[in-house]
Structure formats: structure tokens, C-alpha cells
Amino acid sequence: MLINVLEVPAGGLEEAIRSWEAARDLLARQPGHVSTRLHQAMAPGARFQFVNVALWESPEAFAEAMRRMQADLRTPPPAGPAFFPALYRVVRE
Amino acid sequence: MLINVLEVPAGGLEEAIRSWEAARDLLARQPGHVSTRLHQAMAPGARFQFVNVALWESPEAFAEAMRRMQADLRTPPPAGPAFFPALYRVVRE
């Protein structure tokens, strides 16, 4: 499971969504992509306004897709939101 | 959906799991609790080593459970991990 925690500067919500949508449009076409959901905090004061949770068929499929995205982005990622994507597995329930 | 992002100091993984388990044991008994899963980053260098994702019947049920947990904790929460719990809803897929 890919969990991507976004730290968004004040006033940067719309830009963060646009950045996320641009990345989603590209990543969703990559082999091994299963699903993705962008979650927004219900409280405006939450430290992390957005958390994206995506499912991939394998860590390798995700790594390859990220490699392609970085190579494909003609323009550098916007300065606004800070992204912290990482692969996770369930360790306790 | 409750997403709780944990920032864990170096060497603090075991303590973070113990803290999480203590809170889970109490919260899981509260009315309205549905499920909870603790996710650990597969890469040791990930900024956020743990992300907990829990389902509650309503935001109110979660808020009441948190109120009880804070009142019930005889000892202050350990200094180790920093917890950033917040309620989220899906805004894009």
C-alpha cells in the first residue's frame, strides 16, 4: 500500500489538488496501478491536509511508475505541497 | 476515516508500537469503533514510519472515544512518537 502524506502551506489547497490530479492522471495509466484515493482532513487545522492511499500490484510496479513520472515531468513539481510518499504494510490490527 | 500519522524518533519504533497498542486496546473497546490497522513503512528512511488507519461509525463516536482516552490515561503519553490524528474523507479518486 502506498500512503502519501501531503504537507500543504496555508492557502495551497487548490494547488495541492491540481498537483495530485496531474500525478494521478499519469500514475493511473501505469502498469500495476490498482486504485487511489485522496483523503482531505475534515478539520482545517489538521497538520496534514491530504493523505493519499493507493494500491499497487507490487512495490516494483510502483517504483517503475515513479521512475517514469519523474522522467516524464517536463516541468519541475510545483513548490507548494511537500509530498512524503512511502510504501507501507500492515503490522498490527 | 481516522488517519493518524506518526513521526518516530530514531530508535523509537518499539516504543511507538507499544504506545499505539496501549491506545488501540482502549479505543477498540469504545462505542462506534469499527476497525484499525497500523501500517509500517517498508523503507527505514521513510519520514513517517507508521500510519494508522481506523474506521469509526461517526466523527462523534471518535471524538467521544478520544475524550475518554485522554481522561483515562493515568500516565502522560510517552515522549517518543509524535501523533497527528485527524478525521479524513475521500475527495478524489
N, CA and C atoms of all chains as a GROMACS GRO file, in nm:
protein
  558
    1MET      N    1   0.084  -0.119   0.000
    1MET     CA    2   0.000   0.000   0.000
    1MET      C    3   0.088   0.125   0.000
    2LEU      N    4   0.054   0.217  -0.088
    2LEU     CA    5   0.128   0.344  -0.095
    2LEU      C    6   0.049   0.447  -0.015
    3ILE      N    7   0.113   0.507   0.085
    3ILE     CA    8   0.049   0.616   0.159
    3ILE      C    9   0.135   0.739   0.137
    4ASN      N   10   0.071   0.845   0.089
    4ASN     CA   11   0.144   0.968   0.059
    4ASN      C   12   0.086   1.080   0.144
    5VAL      N   13   0.167   1.126   0.239
    5VAL     CA   14   0.123   1.231   0.331
    5VAL      C   15   0.165   1.365   0.271
    6LEU      N   16   0.069   1.457   0.260
    6LEU     CA   17   0.098   1.587   0.199
    6LEU      C   18   0.097   1.698   0.304
    7GLU      N   19   0.205   1.775   0.307
    7GLU     CA   20   0.209   1.892   0.395
    7GLU      C   21   0.188   2.014   0.307
    8VAL      N   22   0.075   2.083   0.329
    8VAL     CA   23   0.032   2.190   0.238
    8VAL      C   24   0.045   2.326   0.306
    9PRO      N   25   0.116   2.420   0.244
    9PRO     CA   26   0.124   2.553   0.304
    9PRO      C   27  -0.014   2.620   0.306
   10ALA      N   28  -0.031   2.716   0.396
   10ALA     CA   29  -0.160   2.786   0.405
   10ALA      C   30  -0.198   2.841   0.268
   11GLY      N   31  -0.325   2.824   0.231
   11GLY     CA   32  -0.372   2.877   0.104
   11GLY      C   33  -0.334   2.790  -0.015
   12GLY      N   34  -0.273   2.677   0.009
   12GLY     CA   35  -0.222   2.594  -0.101
   12GLY      C   36  -0.308   2.474  -0.135
   13LEU      N   37  -0.432   2.470  -0.082
   13LEU     CA   38  -0.515   2.350  -0.101
   13LEU      C   39  -0.545   2.324  -0.249
   14GLU      N   40  -0.590   2.427  -0.320
   14GLU     CA   41  -0.627   2.407  -0.460
   14GLU      C   42  -0.505   2.361  -0.541
   15GLU      N   43  -0.390   2.425  -0.515
   15GLU     CA   44  -0.269   2.388  -0.590
   15GLU      C   45  -0.230   2.243  -0.559
   16ALA      N   46  -0.247   2.205  -0.432
   16ALA     CA   47  -0.212   2.067  -0.394
   16ALA      C   48  -0.301   1.968  -0.468
   17ILE      N   49  -0.430   2.000  -0.480
   17ILE     CA   50  -0.522   1.910  -0.551
   17ILE      C   51  -0.482   1.902  -0.698
   18ARG      N   52  -0.449   2.018  -0.758
   18ARG     CA   53  -0.409   2.016  -0.901
   18ARG      C   54  -0.282   1.932  -0.919
   19SER      N   55  -0.186   1.948  -0.829
   19SER     CA   56  -0.062   1.870  -0.838
   19SER      C   57  -0.094   1.722  -0.826
   20TRP      N   58  -0.179   1.690  -0.731
   20TRP     CA   59  -0.213   1.549  -0.707
   20TRP      C   60  -0.283   1.491  -0.831
   21GLU      N   61  -0.377   1.571  -0.888
   21GLU     CA   62  -0.451   1.522  -1.006
   21GLU      C   63  -0.357   1.498  -1.123
   22ALA      N   64  -0.259   1.587  -1.142
   22ALA     CA   65  -0.163   1.569  -1.254
   22ALA      C   66  -0.085   1.440  -1.233
   23ALA      N   67  -0.041   1.417  -1.112
   23ALA     CA   68   0.035   1.293  -1.085
   23ALA      C   69  -0.056   1.172  -1.098
   24ARG      N   70  -0.179   1.182  -1.045
   24ARG     CA   71  -0.272   1.068  -1.054
   24ARG      C   72  -0.300   1.031  -1.199
   25ASP      N   73  -0.323   1.133  -1.284
   25ASP     CA   74  -0.356   1.105  -1.424
   25ASP      C   75  -0.245   1.026  -1.491
   26LEU      N   76  -0.121   1.057  -1.454
   26LEU     CA   77  -0.009   0.986  -1.516
   26LEU      C   78   0.008   0.848  -1.450
   27LEU      N   79   0.005   0.843  -1.317
   27LEU     CA   80   0.030   0.717  -1.246
   27LEU      C   81  -0.081   0.615  -1.272
   28ALA      N   82  -0.204   0.662  -1.284
   28ALA     CA   83  -0.318   0.568  -1.302
   28ALA      C   84  -0.306   0.491  -1.433
   29ARG      N   85  -0.227   0.542  -1.529
   29ARG     CA   86  -0.209   0.473  -1.659
   29ARG      C   87  -0.094   0.372  -1.654
   30GLN      N   88  -0.022   0.370  -1.543
   30GLN     CA   89   0.097   0.284  -1.537
   30GLN      C   90   0.060   0.140  -1.504
   31PRO      N   91   0.134   0.043  -1.559
   31PRO     CA   92   0.108  -0.098  -1.529
   31PRO      C   93   0.116  -0.124  -1.378
   32GLY      N   94   0.021  -0.202  -1.326
   32GLY     CA   95   0.027  -0.240  -1.184
   32GLY      C   96  -0.050  -0.146  -1.092
   33HIS      N   97  -0.101  -0.034  -1.148
   33HIS     CA   98  -0.182   0.057  -1.066
   33HIS      C   99  -0.319  -0.006  -1.042
   34VAL      N  100  -0.365  -0.008  -0.917
   34VAL     CA  101  -0.495  -0.071  -0.885
   34VAL      C  102  -0.598   0.038  -0.851
   35SER      N  103  -0.568   0.120  -0.752
   35SER     CA  104  -0.664   0.226  -0.714
   35SER      C  105  -0.592   0.334  -0.636
   36THR      N  106  -0.658   0.451  -0.627
   36THR     CA  107  -0.600   0.558  -0.547
   36THR      C  108  -0.713   0.646  -0.493
   37ARG      N  109  -0.695   0.694  -0.370
   37ARG     CA  110  -0.798   0.780  -0.309
   37ARG      C  111  -0.729   0.893  -0.234
   38LEU      N  112  -0.770   1.013  -0.265
   38LEU     CA  113  -0.715   1.129  -0.195
   38LEU      C  114  -0.809   1.166  -0.080
   39HIS      N  115  -0.757   1.167   0.041
   39HIS     CA  116  -0.836   1.198   0.160
   39HIS      C  117  -0.802   1.340   0.206
   40GLN      N  118  -0.905   1.418   0.237
   40GLN     CA  119  -0.882   1.552   0.289
   40GLN      C  120  -0.926   1.557   0.434
   41ALA      N  121  -0.846   1.624   0.517
   41ALA     CA  122  -0.880   1.636   0.659
   41ALA      C  123  -1.010   1.715   0.674
   42MET      N  124  -1.092   1.670   0.768
   42MET     CA  125  -1.220   1.739   0.792
   42MET      C  126  -1.198   1.866   0.874
   43ALA      N  127  -1.086   1.870   0.949
   43ALA     CA  128  -1.056   1.990   1.028
   43ALA      C  129  -0.952   2.073   0.954
   44PRO      N  130  -0.982   2.202   0.933
   44PRO     CA  131  -0.886   2.286   0.859
   44PRO      C  132  -0.750   2.297   0.930
   45GLY      N  133  -0.747   2.276   1.062
   45GLY     CA  134  -0.622   2.292   1.136
   45GLY      C  135  -0.535   2.167   1.138
   46ALA      N  136  -0.580   2.060   1.073
   46ALA     CA  137  -0.502   1.935   1.076
   46ALA      C  138  -0.364   1.958   1.014
   47ARG      N  139  -0.260   1.900   1.076
   47ARG     CA  140  -0.123   1.918   1.028
   47ARG      C  141  -0.110   1.874   0.883
   48PHE      N  142  -0.172   1.762   0.852
   48PHE     CA  143  -0.160   1.711   0.714
   48PHE      C  144  -0.297   1.717   0.648
   49GLN      N  145  -0.316   1.810   0.557
   49GLN     CA  146  -0.448   1.832   0.498
   49GLN      C  147  -0.490   1.719   0.404
   50PHE      N  148  -0.390   1.657   0.340
   50PHE     CA  149  -0.424   1.550   0.246
   50PHE      C  150  -0.341   1.425   0.274
   51VAL      N  151  -0.404   1.311   0.264
   51VAL     CA  152  -0.332   1.183   0.268
   51VAL      C  153  -0.387   1.099   0.153
   52ASN      N  154  -0.296   1.057   0.066
   52ASN     CA  155  -0.338   0.975  -0.046
   52ASN      C  156  -0.307   0.828  -0.014
   53VAL      N  157  -0.401   0.741  -0.042
   53VAL     CA  158  -0.380   0.597  -0.020
   53VAL      C  159  -0.402   0.527  -0.154
   54ALA      N  160  -0.298   0.462  -0.203
   54ALA     CA  161  -0.308   0.396  -0.334
   54ALA      C  162  -0.266   0.250  -0.323
   55LEU      N  163  -0.327   0.167  -0.405
   55LEU     CA  164  -0.292   0.025  -0.409
   55LEU      C  165  -0.222  -0.006  -0.541
   56TRP      N  166  -0.113  -0.080  -0.529
   56TRP     CA  167  -0.036  -0.122  -0.648
   56TRP      C  168  -0.018  -0.273  -0.644
   57GLU      N  169  -0.005  -0.334  -0.762
   57GLU     CA  170   0.010  -0.481  -0.767
   57GLU      C  171   0.140  -0.525  -0.700
   58SER      N  172   0.242  -0.442  -0.702
   58SER     CA  173   0.371  -0.479  -0.639
   58SER      C  174   0.453  -0.353  -0.611
   59PRO      N  175   0.546  -0.362  -0.515
   59PRO     CA  176   0.636  -0.249  -0.492
   59PRO      C  177   0.714  -0.213  -0.618
   60GLU      N  178   0.748  -0.314  -0.696
   60GLU     CA  179   0.826  -0.290  -0.818
   60GLU      C  180   0.745  -0.208  -0.920
   61ALA      N  181   0.616  -0.241  -0.930
   61ALA     CA  182   0.530  -0.166  -1.026
   61ALA      C  183   0.525  -0.019  -0.984
   62PHE      N  184   0.514   0.004  -0.854
   62PHE     CA  185   0.509   0.142  -0.805
   62PHE      C  186   0.641   0.214  -0.833
   63ALA      N  187   0.753   0.145  -0.803
   63ALA     CA  188   0.885   0.208  -0.823
   63ALA      C  189   0.905   0.245  -0.970
   64GLU      N  190   0.865   0.156  -1.059
   64GLU     CA  191   0.880   0.182  -1.204
   64GLU      C  192   0.793   0.300  -1.245
   65ALA      N  193   0.672   0.306  -1.191
   65ALA     CA  194   0.581   0.416  -1.226
   65ALA      C  195   0.638   0.549  -1.176
   66MET      N  196   0.696   0.548  -1.057
   66MET     CA  197   0.755   0.672  -1.003
   66MET      C  198   0.874   0.715  -1.090
   67ARG      N  199   0.950   0.617  -1.135
   67ARG     CA  200   1.067   0.647  -1.222
   67ARG      C  201   1.018   0.714  -1.349
   68ARG      N  202   0.913   0.659  -1.406
   68ARG     CA  203   0.858   0.717  -1.530
   68ARG      C  204   0.802   0.856  -1.505
   69MET      N  205   0.736   0.874  -1.391
   69MET     CA  206   0.675   1.005  -1.364
   69MET      C  207   0.784   1.110  -1.354
   70GLN      N  208   0.891   1.076  -1.281
   70GLN     CA  209   0.998   1.175  -1.264
   70GLN      C  210   1.063   1.206  -1.398
   71ALA      N  211   1.076   1.103  -1.483
   71ALA     CA  212   1.136   1.126  -1.616
   71ALA      C  213   1.039   1.204  -1.705
   72ASP      N  214   0.911   1.183  -1.684
   72ASP     CA  215   0.812   1.241  -1.776
   72ASP      C  216   0.780   1.386  -1.744
   73LEU      N  217   0.798   1.424  -1.618
   73LEU     CA  218   0.756   1.560  -1.579
   73LEU      C  219   0.847   1.662  -1.648
   74ARG      N  220   0.792   1.729  -1.753
   74ARG     CA  221   0.875   1.830  -1.822
   74ARG      C  222   0.898   1.948  -1.730
   75THR      N  223   0.796   1.977  -1.646
   75THR     CA  224   0.820   2.091  -1.556
   75THR      C  225   0.846   2.036  -1.416
   76PRO      N  226   0.931   2.100  -1.338
   76PRO     CA  227   0.958   2.050  -1.201
   76PRO      C  228   0.829   2.053  -1.119
   77PRO      N  229   0.816   1.962  -1.023
   77PRO     CA  230   0.695   1.963  -0.939
   77PRO      C  231   0.677   2.100  -0.873
   78PRO      N  232   0.552   2.145  -0.856
   78PRO     CA  233   0.528   2.279  -0.800
   78PRO      C  234   0.590   2.292  -0.660
   79ALA      N  235   0.624   2.419  -0.623
   79ALA     CA  236   0.692   2.437  -0.494
   79ALA      C  237   0.594   2.418  -0.378
   80GLY      N  238   0.464   2.426  -0.401
   80GLY     CA  239   0.363   2.427  -0.295
   80GLY      C  240   0.374   2.312  -0.196
   81PRO      N  241   0.296   2.206  -0.222
   81PRO     CA  242   0.287   2.099  -0.123
   81PRO      C  243   0.414   2.016  -0.114
   82ALA      N  244   0.445   1.968   0.005
   82ALA     CA  245   0.556   1.872   0.023
   82ALA      C  246   0.492   1.733   0.026
   83PHE      N  247   0.543   1.646  -0.059
   83PHE     CA  248   0.490   1.509  -0.067
   83PHE      C  249   0.582   1.413   0.008
   84PHE      N  250   0.525   1.319   0.084
   84PHE     CA  251   0.605   1.217   0.153
   84PHE      C  252   0.548   1.079   0.120
   85PRO      N  253   0.569   1.032  -0.006
   85PRO     CA  254   0.516   0.900  -0.044
   85PRO      C  255   0.604   0.788   0.010
   86ALA      N  256   0.541   0.681   0.057
   86ALA     CA  257   0.619   0.564   0.100
   86ALA      C  258   0.528   0.442   0.092
   87LEU      N  259   0.589   0.326   0.072
   87LEU     CA  260   0.514   0.201   0.072
   87LEU      C  261   0.503   0.150   0.215
   88TYR      N  262   0.384   0.100   0.250
   88TYR     CA  263   0.360   0.052   0.386
   88TYR      C  264   0.299  -0.087   0.382
   89ARG      N  265   0.313  -0.161   0.494
   89ARG     CA  266   0.241  -0.286   0.509
   89ARG      C  267   0.178  -0.286   0.649
   90VAL      N  268   0.070  -0.361   0.664
   90VAL     CA  269   0.001  -0.369   0.792
   90VAL      C  270   0.084  -0.452   0.889
   91VAL      N  271   0.108  -0.398   1.010
   91VAL     CA  272   0.186  -0.474   1.109
   91VAL      C  273   0.105  -0.505   1.234
   92ARG      N  274  -0.002  -0.432   1.257
   92ARG     CA  275  -0.088  -0.461   1.374
   92ARG      C  276  -0.233  -0.427   1.336
   93GLU      N  277  -0.327  -0.506   1.395
   93GLU     CA  278  -0.469  -0.472   1.375
   93GLU      C  279  -0.537  -0.466   1.512
   94MET      N  280  -1.310   0.845   0.823
   94MET     CA  281  -1.187   0.765   0.838
   94MET      C  282  -1.086   0.844   0.922
   95LEU      N  283  -1.030   0.774   1.020
   95LEU     CA  284  -0.927   0.836   1.106
   95LEU      C  285  -0.792   0.795   1.049
   96ILE      N  286  -0.709   0.892   1.014
   96ILE     CA  287  -0.572   0.862   0.971
   96ILE      C  288  -0.480   0.929   1.071
   97ASN      N  289  -0.392   0.848   1.130
   97ASN     CA  290  -0.301   0.901   1.232
   97ASN      C  291  -0.159   0.879   1.185
   98VAL      N  292  -0.091   0.990   1.154
   98VAL     CA  293   0.046   0.985   1.103
   98VAL      C  294   0.140   0.996   1.222
   99LEU      N  295   0.232   0.901   1.235
   99LEU     CA  296   0.325   0.901   1.348
   99LEU      C  297   0.466   0.938   1.305
  100GLU      N  298   0.522   1.038   1.372
  100GLU     CA  299   0.662   1.076   1.348
  100GLU      C  300   0.743   1.018   1.464
  101VAL      N  301   0.831   0.922   1.430
  101VAL     CA  302   0.900   0.844   1.533
  101VAL      C  303   1.049   0.880   1.535
  102PRO      N  304   1.103   0.918   1.652
  102PRO     CA  305   1.246   0.947   1.658
  102PRO      C  306   1.328   0.820   1.632
  103ALA      N  307   1.451   0.837   1.588
  103ALA     CA  308   1.538   0.722   1.560
  103ALA      C  309   1.543   0.630   1.683
  104GLY      N  310   1.532   0.501   1.660
  104GLY     CA  311   1.539   0.404   1.769
  104GLY      C  312   1.410   0.394   1.848
  105GLY      N  313   1.305   0.462   1.805
  105GLY     CA  314   1.181   0.467   1.883
  105GLY      C  315   1.071   0.377   1.830
  106LEU      N  316   1.105   0.284   1.737
  106LEU     CA  317   0.999   0.204   1.674
  106LEU      C  318   0.925   0.118   1.775
  107GLU      N  319   0.998   0.046   1.859
  107GLU     CA  320   0.931  -0.044   1.955
  107GLU      C  321   0.842   0.036   2.050
  108GLU      N  322   0.895   0.150   2.097
  108GLU     CA  323   0.815   0.232   2.190
  108GLU      C  324   0.689   0.283   2.121
  109ALA      N  325   0.704   0.318   1.993
  109ALA     CA  326   0.587   0.370   1.919
  109ALA      C  327   0.480   0.260   1.907
  110ILE      N  328   0.525   0.137   1.882
  110ILE     CA  329   0.428   0.026   1.870
  110ILE      C  330   0.360   0.003   2.005
  111ARG      N  331   0.438   0.006   2.113
  111ARG     CA  332   0.378  -0.014   2.247
  111ARG      C  333   0.275   0.095   2.277
  112SER      N  334   0.311   0.221   2.244
  112SER     CA  335   0.216   0.332   2.266
  112SER      C  336   0.090   0.310   2.186
  113TRP      N  337   0.111   0.273   2.058
  113TRP     CA  338  -0.006   0.253   1.972
  113TRP      C  339  -0.093   0.141   2.026
  114GLU      N  340  -0.030   0.031   2.071
  114GLU     CA  341  -0.108  -0.084   2.121
  114GLU      C  342  -0.188  -0.046   2.245
  115ALA      N  343  -0.128   0.036   2.333
  115ALA     CA  344  -0.199   0.078   2.455
  115ALA      C  345  -0.322   0.160   2.415
  116ALA      N  346  -0.304   0.251   2.322
  116ALA     CA  347  -0.418   0.333   2.278
  116ALA      C  348  -0.520   0.246   2.206
  117ARG      N  349  -0.474   0.155   2.119
  117ARG     CA  350  -0.568   0.067   2.046
  117ARG      C  351  -0.651  -0.015   2.142
  118ASP      N  352  -0.587  -0.071   2.245
  118ASP     CA  353  -0.662  -0.157   2.338
  118ASP      C  354  -0.777  -0.081   2.403
  119LEU      N  355  -0.750   0.046   2.433
  119LEU     CA  356  -0.855   0.126   2.496
  119LEU      C  357  -0.960   0.171   2.392
  120LEU      N  358  -0.912   0.222   2.278
  120LEU     CA  359  -1.006   0.276   2.179
  120LEU      C  360  -1.093   0.167   2.117
  121ALA      N  361  -1.036   0.048   2.100
  121ALA     CA  362  -1.112  -0.061   2.035
  121ALA      C  363  -1.234  -0.102   2.118
  122ARG      N  364  -1.234  -0.069   2.247
  122ARG     CA  365  -1.348  -0.104   2.333
  122ARG      C  366  -1.456   0.004   2.332
  123GLN      N  367  -1.428   0.116   2.267
  123GLN     CA  368  -1.522   0.228   2.273
  123GLN      C  369  -1.636   0.211   2.174
  124PRO      N  370  -1.756   0.259   2.208
  124PRO     CA  371  -1.869   0.250   2.114
  124PRO      C  372  -1.837   0.319   1.981
  125GLY      N  373  -1.875   0.256   1.873
  125GLY     CA  374  -1.857   0.319   1.741
  125GLY      C  375  -1.726   0.284   1.674
  126HIS      N  376  -1.638   0.211   1.745
  126HIS     CA  377  -1.512   0.169   1.682
  126HIS      C  378  -1.540   0.054   1.586
  127VAL      N  379  -1.487   0.063   1.463
  127VAL     CA  380  -1.514  -0.041   1.362
  127VAL      C  381  -1.387  -0.125   1.339
  128SER      N  382  -1.278  -0.058   1.302
  128SER     CA  383  -1.154  -0.135   1.276
  128SER      C  384  -1.035  -0.039   1.282
  129THR      N  385  -0.917  -0.097   1.295
  129THR     CA  386  -0.796  -0.015   1.294
  129THR      C  387  -0.680  -0.098   1.242
  130ARG      N  388  -0.592  -0.035   1.164
  130ARG     CA  389  -0.476  -0.106   1.110
  130ARG      C  390  -0.354  -0.015   1.118
  131LEU      N  391  -0.250  -0.066   1.178
  131LEU     CA  392  -0.125   0.010   1.186
  131LEU      C  393  -0.036  -0.031   1.070
  132HIS      N  394   0.004   0.066   0.988
  132HIS     CA  395   0.090   0.039   0.871
  132HIS      C  396   0.232   0.087   0.902
  133GLN      N  397   0.330   0.002   0.871
  133GLN     CA  398   0.470   0.042   0.890
  133GLN      C  399   0.534   0.060   0.755
  134ALA      N  400   0.617   0.165   0.743
  134ALA     CA  401   0.686   0.191   0.617
  134ALA      C  402   0.782   0.076   0.586
  135MET      N  403   0.788   0.040   0.459
  135MET     CA  404   0.877  -0.070   0.419
  135MET      C  405   1.021  -0.020   0.409
  136ALA      N  406   1.037   0.114   0.391
  136ALA     CA  407   1.172   0.170   0.384
  136ALA      C  408   1.207   0.235   0.518
  137PRO      N  409   1.322   0.197   0.577
  137PRO     CA  410   1.357   0.253   0.708
  137PRO      C  411   1.373   0.406   0.705
  138GLY      N  412   1.402   0.461   0.585
  138GLY     CA  413   1.427   0.605   0.579
  138GLY      C  414   1.301   0.688   0.561
  139ALA      N  415   1.185   0.624   0.553
  139ALA     CA  416   1.060   0.699   0.530
  139ALA      C  417   1.039   0.799   0.643
  140ARG      N  418   0.993   0.920   0.607
  140ARG     CA  419   0.971   1.026   0.706
  140ARG      C  420   0.876   0.981   0.814
  141PHE      N  421   0.769   0.914   0.773
  141PHE     CA  422   0.669   0.871   0.871
  141PHE      C  423   0.670   0.718   0.877
  142GLN      N  424   0.723   0.664   0.983
  142GLN     CA  425   0.741   0.520   0.991
  142GLN      C  426   0.608   0.445   1.010
  143PHE      N  427   0.512   0.512   1.076
  143PHE     CA  428   0.384   0.444   1.098
  143PHE      C  429   0.269   0.534   1.055
  144VAL      N  430   0.169   0.475   0.994
  144VAL     CA  431   0.044   0.545   0.966
  144VAL      C  432  -0.069   0.450   1.007
  145ASN      N  433  -0.153   0.499   1.098
  145ASN     CA  434  -0.265   0.418   1.142
  145ASN      C  435  -0.391   0.463   1.068
  146VAL      N  436  -0.469   0.366   1.021
  146VAL     CA  437  -0.594   0.397   0.953
  146VAL      C  438  -0.706   0.326   1.028
  147ALA      N  439  -0.800   0.402   1.082
  147ALA     CA  440  -0.908   0.342   1.160
  147ALA      C  441  -1.043   0.388   1.108
  148LEU      N  442  -1.142   0.300   1.121
  148LEU     CA  443  -1.278   0.334   1.080
  148LEU      C  444  -1.366   0.346   1.205
  149TRP      N  445  -1.446   0.451   1.206
  149TRP     CA  446  -1.539   0.475   1.317
  149TRP      C  447  -1.679   0.495   1.260
  150GLU      N  448  -1.781   0.463   1.340
  150GLU     CA  449  -1.919   0.477   1.289
  150GLU      C  450  -1.953   0.624   1.262
  151SER      N  451  -1.892   0.714   1.339
  151SER     CA  452  -1.920   0.858   1.318
  151SER      C  453  -1.806   0.941   1.377
  152PRO      N  454  -1.792   1.066   1.327
  152PRO     CA  455  -1.692   1.155   1.388
  152PRO      C  456  -1.719   1.175   1.538
  153GLU      N  457  -1.845   1.177   1.574
  153GLU     CA  458  -1.880   1.199   1.716
  153GLU      C  459  -1.831   1.082   1.803
  154ALA      N  460  -1.848   0.961   1.751
  154ALA     CA  461  -1.803   0.842   1.827
  154ALA      C  462  -1.652   0.850   1.849
  155PHE      N  463  -1.579   0.892   1.745
  155PHE     CA  464  -1.433   0.904   1.759
  155PHE      C  465  -1.398   1.013   1.861
  156ALA      N  466  -1.467   1.128   1.851
  156ALA     CA  467  -1.436   1.240   1.942
  156ALA      C  468  -1.461   1.199   2.087
  157GLU      N  469  -1.570   1.127   2.111
  157GLU     CA  470  -1.603   1.082   2.248
  157GLU      C  471  -1.497   0.984   2.298
  158ALA      N  472  -1.453   0.895   2.210
  158ALA     CA  473  -1.352   0.795   2.247
  158ALA      C  474  -1.220   0.865   2.282
  159MET      N  475  -1.184   0.967   2.204
  159MET     CA  476  -1.059   1.039   2.231
  159MET      C  477  -1.070   1.112   2.365
  160ARG      N  478  -1.188   1.168   2.392
  160ARG     CA  479  -1.209   1.238   2.519
  160ARG      C  480  -1.189   1.140   2.634
  161ARG      N  481  -1.245   1.021   2.620
  161ARG     CA  482  -1.232   0.919   2.726
  161ARG      C  483  -1.088   0.875   2.740
  162MET      N  484  -1.018   0.860   2.628
  162MET     CA  485  -0.879   0.813   2.634
  162MET      C  486  -0.794   0.915   2.710
  163GLN      N  487  -0.815   1.042   2.676
  163GLN     CA  488  -0.734   1.145   2.742
  163GLN      C  489  -0.764   1.150   2.893
  164ALA      N  490  -0.891   1.129   2.926
  164ALA     CA  491  -0.929   1.132   3.068
  164ALA      C  492  -0.877   1.006   3.138
  165ASP      N  493  -0.871   0.897   3.064
  165ASP     CA  494  -0.836   0.767   3.127
  165ASP      C  495  -0.687   0.751   3.146
  166LEU      N  496  -0.608   0.815   3.060
  166LEU     CA  497  -0.463   0.792   3.067
  166LEU      C  498  -0.407   0.845   3.198
  167ARG      N  499  -0.377   0.753   3.292
  167ARG     CA  500  -0.323   0.799   3.421
  167ARG      C  501  -0.182   0.853   3.402
  168THR      N  502  -0.110   0.795   3.305
  168THR     CA  503   0.026   0.847   3.285
  168THR      C  504   0.025   0.929   3.156
  169PRO      N  505   0.100   1.037   3.149
  169PRO     CA  506   0.102   1.118   3.025
  169PRO      C  507   0.154   1.034   2.910
  170PRO      N  508   0.111   1.060   2.788
  170PRO     CA  509   0.160   0.984   2.673
  170PRO      C  510   0.313   0.991   2.666
  171PRO      N  511   0.379   0.882   2.626
  171PRO     CA  512   0.526   0.879   2.623
  171PRO      C  513   0.580   0.990   2.532
  172ALA      N  514   0.703   1.036   2.565
  172ALA     CA  515   0.760   1.150   2.490
  172ALA      C  516   0.802   1.107   2.350
  173GLY      N  517   0.818   0.979   2.323
  173GLY     CA  518   0.874   0.927   2.197
  173GLY      C  519   0.803   0.979   2.072
  174PRO      N  520   0.707   0.900   2.024
  174PRO     CA  521   0.648   0.934   1.894
  174PRO      C  522   0.555   1.056   1.902
  175ALA      N  523   0.551   1.132   1.794
  175ALA     CA  524   0.455   1.243   1.783
  175ALA      C  525   0.338   1.189   1.700
  176PHE      N  526   0.218   1.204   1.754
  176PHE     CA  527   0.097   1.154   1.686
  176PHE      C  528   0.026   1.272   1.619
  177PHE      N  529  -0.025   1.252   1.496
  177PHE     CA  530  -0.102   1.355   1.427
  177PHE      C  531  -0.234   1.293   1.378
  178PRO      N  532  -0.328   1.262   1.472
  178PRO     CA  533  -0.454   1.201   1.431
  178PRO      C  534  -0.550   1.305   1.374
  179ALA      N  535  -0.621   1.270   1.269
  179ALA     CA  536  -0.724   1.361   1.215
  179ALA      C  537  -0.826   1.277   1.138
  180LEU      N  538  -0.948   1.326   1.132
  180LEU     CA  539  -1.052   1.261   1.053
  180LEU      C  540  -1.042   1.309   0.910
  181TYR      N  541  -1.059   1.218   0.815
  181TYR     CA  542  -1.047   1.250   0.673
  181TYR      C  543  -1.168   1.196   0.597
  182ARG      N  544  -1.194   1.254   0.480
  182ARG     CA  545  -1.292   1.197   0.389
  182ARG      C  546  -1.231   1.197   0.248
  183VAL      N  547  -1.279   1.106   0.166
  183VAL     CA  548  -1.227   1.094   0.030
  183VAL      C  549  -1.280   1.211  -0.054
  184VAL      N  550  -1.188   1.281  -0.124
  184VAL     CA  551  -1.231   1.393  -0.209
  184VAL      C  552  -1.202   1.370  -0.357
  185ARG      N  553  -1.112   1.280  -0.387
  185ARG     CA  554  -1.082   1.247  -0.527
  185ARG      C  555  -1.045   1.099  -0.537
  186GLU      N  556  -1.079   1.040  -0.652
  186GLU     CA  557  -1.035   0.901  -0.676
  186GLU      C  558  -0.969   0.894  -0.812
   0.00000   0.00000   0.00000
